[in-house]
Amino acid sequence: MKKKLLTYTCLFVGAILQGLSMSLFLFPHSIPSGGAAGLAILMNHWFHSSLGFSLWLANIVFLLFALKYFGFTWTIRTILSVATTSTTVSFATSHLPHPHVHILLDIVAGSLFFGIGVGLLIRSGASSGGMVIPALMIASYKKWSPGKVMMGINLFIFLLTALVVDYKIVGYAVICQFFSTNIIDFIYEMEFHKINLLSANWRKR
């Protein structure tokens, strides 16, 4: 019971941190934190749909793959993660102020929040959805770090977003990915000495 409580606490904290990183620091500059976020920005740009709804839509296809590959428990946790992140994005976009000092400071803050959030999600046996799902599949098969695989997959989405919205986005997005993926890998590989309840073993659970 204690292990399950800690797992779901980490899941919701991670999802909220991810949502705050998107809505407060990255989305106002049209900077995608990842592939699904990039697709959400494109849908918002093309169809003027809300960012929270667009984020949900971008994740549906990947969740179907996740159900077959990772199992029911992992997929349910990821659905909870996506729902919490999308709700956080919708709420924060509408109700929270967005005090921007400088775009580079926003990128650093957004990367920090995003990296910690996704790292906690992976450690709790879930993911942030989107491109994290195929990244974890490849990382599991090739024994590579999830963060680096995620960065490679996301580059294509970044380029497409840059072509449609603004070419400067590629540079900003790569900087964001560099910081956030290193944070993700650090949390993913971290040893929990005192509270050995979380595991990075997420496949078929």
C-alpha positions in Angstrom: 0.0 0.0 0.0 2.8 2.4 0.9 4.6 1.6 -2.4 1.4 2.2 -4.4 0.8 5.5 -2.6 4.4 6.7 -3.3 4.1 5.6 -6.9 0.9 7.5 -7.6 2.1 10.6 -5.7 5.2 10.7 -8.0 3.0 10.1 -11.0 0.7 13.1 -10.3 3.6 15.4 -9.2 5.5 14.5 -12.3 2.4 15.1 -14.6 1.7 18.5 -12.9 5.3 19.6 -13.2 5.3 18.6 -16.9 2.0 20.6 -17.5 3.4 23.7 -15.7 6.6 23.6 -17.8 4.6 23.5 -21.0 1.9 26.1 -20.1 4.1 28.7 -18.1 7.4 28.5 -19.8 7.4 26.8 -23.2 4.0 27.1 -25.0 3.9 30.9 -24.7 7.0 31.0 -27.0 5.6 28.1 -29.2 8.5 25.9 -28.0 7.6 22.2 -28.0 8.8 20.2 -25.1 8.6 17.1 -27.2 6.9 15.4 -30.1 3.3 15.3 -28.8 3.7 18.9 -27.5 4.9 19.9 -31.0 1.9 18.3 -32.6 -0.3 20.1 -30.1 1.2 23.4 -31.0 0.7 22.6 -34.7 -3.0 21.7 -34.2 -3.4 24.9 -32.1 -1.8 26.9 -35.0 -3.8 25.2 -37.8 -7.2 24.6 -36.2 -7.2 27.0 -33.2 -8.0 24.1 -30.8 -7.1 24.5 -27.2 -3.6 23.3 -26.2 -5.0 21.0 -23.6 -7.4 19.2 -26.0 -4.7 19.1 -28.7 -2.3 17.5 -26.3 -4.9 14.8 -25.6 -5.6 14.2 -29.3 -1.9 13.9 -30.1 -1.5 11.1 -27.5 -4.4 8.8 -28.5 -2.6 6.8 -31.2 0.5 6.3 -29.0 -1.7 5.0 -26.1 -3.1 2.3 -28.4 0.4 1.1 -29.1 1.3 1.3 -25.4 -1.6 -1.0 -24.4 -0.2 -3.8 -26.5 3.5 -3.3 -25.7 3.6 -2.2 -22.1 0.5 -3.8 -20.7 -2.7 -2.5 -19.0 -1.3 -1.1 -15.7 1.4 1.0 -17.5 -1.1 2.3 -20.0 -3.6 3.3 -17.3 -0.9 5.1 -15.5 0.1 6.9 -18.7 -3.6 7.9 -19.4 -3.7 9.4 -15.8 -0.5 11.2 -16.6 -1.8 12.6 -19.9 -5.1 13.6 -18.3 -3.3 15.4 -15.4 -0.9 17.1 -17.7 -3.6 18.2 -20.2 -5.8 19.5 -17.3 -2.8 21.4 -15.8 -2.0 23.0 -19.2 -5.7 24.0 -19.7 -6.0 25.5 -16.2 -2.6 27.2 -16.1 -3.0 28.7 -19.6 -6.3 30.3 -18.6 -5.8 31.1 -14.9 -2.2 31.5 -14.1 0.0 34.6 -14.9 2.9 34.1 -17.3 5.7 36.4 -16.0 8.4 36.2 -18.7 11.8 37.7 -17.8 13.8 36.3 -20.8 13.2 33.5 -23.2 16.4 31.7 -22.3 15.4 31.8 -18.6 12.0 30.4 -19.6 13.7 27.6 -21.5 15.9 26.7 -18.5 13.0 26.7 -16.1 10.8 24.8 -18.5 13.5 22.2 -19.2 14.0 21.7 -15.4 10.3 21.3 -14.7 9.8 19.0 -17.7 12.9 16.9 -17.1 12.0 16.3 -13.4 8.4 15.6 -14.3 9.0 13.1 -17.0 11.8 11.4 -14.9 9.3 11.0 -12.1 6.7 9.6 -14.5 9.1 6.9 -15.9 10.2 6.0 -12.4 6.6 5.5 -11.3 5.9 3.1 -14.1 4.2 5.5 -16.5 5.2 8.1 -19.2 4.2 11.5 -20.4 2.7 9.9 -23.4 3.4 11.0 -27.0 6.9 10.3 -28.3 8.0 9.0 -24.9 6.1 5.7 -25.8 8.1 4.8 -29.0 11.2 6.1 -27.3 10.8 3.7 -24.4 10.1 0.9 -26.9 13.4 1.6 -28.7 15.3 2.1 -25.5 14.1 -1.2 -24.1 15.0 -3.1 -27.3 18.4 -1.4 -27.9 19.3 -0.9 -24.2 19.8 2.8 -24.8 18.9 5.7 -22.5 15.3 6.9 -22.9 16.3 10.6 -22.9 18.7 10.3 -25.8 16.3 8.2 -27.9 13.5 10.7 -27.2 15.6 13.6 -28.4 16.3 11.9 -31.7 12.7 11.1 -32.4 11.6 14.6 -31.5 13.9 16.4 -33.9 11.6 15.7 -36.8 8.6 17.2 -35.0 10.8 20.2 -34.1 11.7 20.8 -37.7 8.1 20.6 -38.8 7.0 23.0 -36.1 9.8 25.4 -37.1 8.8 25.3 -40.8 5.1 26.1 -39.9 5.5 28.5 -36.9 9.0 29.9 -36.7 12.5 28.6 -37.7 14.0 29.9 -34.4 11.9 27.2 -32.6 14.4 24.5 -33.6 17.2 26.1 -31.7 15.2 26.8 -28.7 13.6 23.3 -28.7 17.0 21.6 -29.0 18.3 23.6 -26.1 15.2 22.5 -24.1 15.7 18.9 -25.1 19.4 18.9 -24.2 18.7 20.0 -20.6 15.5 18.1 -20.1 16.7 14.7 -21.5 19.8 14.8 -19.3 17.6 15.5 -16.2 15.3 12.6 -17.3 18.3 10.2 -17.6 19.7 11.3 -14.3 16.4 10.6 -12.5 15.9 7.4 -14.5 19.3 6.0 -13.4 19.1 7.4 -9.8 19.4 4.9 -7.0 16.9 5.2 -4.2 19.0 4.1 -1.2 16.7 5.0 1.7 13.3 4.5 0.0 13.7 1.6 -2.4 10.1 1.6 -3.7 10.4 3.0 -7.2 11.8 1.0 -10.0 12.7 1.8 -13.6 11.4 -1.6 -14.7 8.3 -0.4 -16.5 7.8 -3.0 -19.3 4.6 -5.2 -19.2 3.4 -4.1 -15.8 
